[in-house]
Amino acid sequence: MAQTSVSMRERLALGSRNRFKLGLFGANCSSGRAVTKIAERWSGSWADCLRLAQMADKAGFEFMLPIGRWKGYGGDTDYQGETFETVTWAAGLLAATRRLTVFGTVHAPLIHPVIAAKQFVTADHIGEGRFGLNLVCGWNEDEFDMFGAALREHAERYDYAQEWLDTVKRAWGEEAEFEVEGRFLHLKQVRAKPKPFGGSRPIIMNAAVSPTGQAFAIRNCDALFSNASLGKLDAFTAHVSNVQAQARVQHRDIEVYTVGVVTCRPSHSEAQDYYRYCVIDNADWAAVDHIMAMRGVTRDAYPEDFAERRLYQANGMGGLPIVGDPDQVAAGLQHIHAAGARGIALSFVNYLDELPFFCTEVLPRLARMGLRHPPFSQ
């Protein structure tokens, strides 16, 4: 019998009892998050995404998180040049899985909130309460130009996002018609039915970096995605504590997740060799440099650490590198959890090729550490 109710507690737990949540990040894009020219890089095809989602679902992963990308970054590979729109992608994967939470990554300025609210509810019913929203306020001016949309000044992006998200939440929750008369939105007789599945709402996440963006996430979201560094986990721990303390002042709870790029092989030397082969020897440096230039990161602007920043960007668009044998990868994930992360969104050079070894070797180690349960005993 189909479940008829889903509590917010179940949604926030991503449907599992695991202490440390695992997800997959960026599989909706060609090349995924590996800015590399190697032949085995991720295709991003629908067939491969579907196989990956079903593999992750069977292995007990909690979520899949797509990248909201509309235009590739060029270079020799046209990095992330072929991408699926994320809400329809999520709907398809939700229909083909049983436990996995699948997020849609949505640029608030590029889609009307009433349409967005309806799309999210549709996906949420398909997944019977397993849809999540990753809200993006925008930074990529090249993409906004494609839509004829202006990229607002930084603080104003979050002012708009606040009205947008307030409207979406009202559409999810209010039974009667309502009107919106704000600074940006002027809506009459808004009606939105059905409501989200099971009497609760989709989990909402954001990946803001700036103080303004993080303040927005703390006010509105259930999860904040933040970067971590294995060499600077004390700083990450302090960040998690600060974010959660700010949330408590507002009588809210928020979890902090991070992102990582896994290179796991039977031996440490094999993992290091492959990492160098992929990320250094065969990086798509033209795409890396274009991405950095879009963000104002040039050799002239950052002469002292430009090379370090360039390598960081080549490694999964800035994700935390977790490189080693299964013991080392599991230990790295344990350290991240101990630093305060509720979970991590992982990427691989080729998800389908590499995930089986990760599941066979790393997941049992995480279970022995007390961070995970075996699949289907979530």
Secondary structure, DSSP 8 states (H G I E B T S, - for coil): -------HHHHHTTT---SSEEEEE-TTBTTTT--B--TTS----HHHHHHHHHHHHHHT--EEE----SS---TTTTTT-SB--HHHHHHHHHHT-SS-EEEEEEEGGGS-HHHHHHHHHHHHHHTTS-EEEEEE----HHHHHHHT-----HHHHHHHHHHHHHHHHHHHH-SS-EEEE-SS-EEEEE---S-SGGGS--EEEE---SHHHHHHHHHH-SEEE----GGGHHHHHHHHHHHHHHHHHTT---EEEEEEEEEE-SSHHHHHHHHIIIIIITB-HHHHHHHHHHTT--TTTSTTTHHHHHHHHHTTTT-EEEEESHHHHHHHHHHHHHTT-SEEEEE-SSHHHHHHHIIIIIHHHHHHTTS---TT--
